[in-house]
Amino acid sequence: HGISVILCTPTPTPPPWLLAAHPDITQIRADGRREGPGTRREACANHPLYQERSRIICEAMAKHFGENPNVIGWQTDNEFGCHDSTQCYCDHCEAAFRQWLRDRYGD
């Protein structure tokens, strides 16, 4: 039909099956509550499992759709930082912040 598409990967909003199997990949808010499924950017970008599964999904999509002439672009994320979505307080984010402090200011 001659339709050109920009294909979005499910990285900004992980698939429901991934969140159901691994609810610990969701962000933790300042008040301690865990972000629920169905929002945008609910997964913690620093969580190793989220990073691994995102890579696997993106690689599979690229292998399957990469040579399709109708795919004219890829969107791998969506509004990173909107709705306070960069403010996660999980152990992975705390460790990353502490490392940033060490790198910036030393021990």
WOPEPE-V256988 format. One record per helix or strand of 2 or more residues. SS is the DSSP state (helix for helix, strand for strand). FROM is the first residue (numbers start at 1). LEN is the number of residues. If there is no record, write none. Layout:
# WOPEPE-V256988
ss->[SS	SS]
from->[FROM	FROM]
len->[LEN	LEN]
This chain:
# WOPEPE-V256988
ss->[strand	helix	helix	helix	strand	helix	helix]
from->[5	16	23	48	71	82	91]
len->[4	6	3	18	5	3	15]
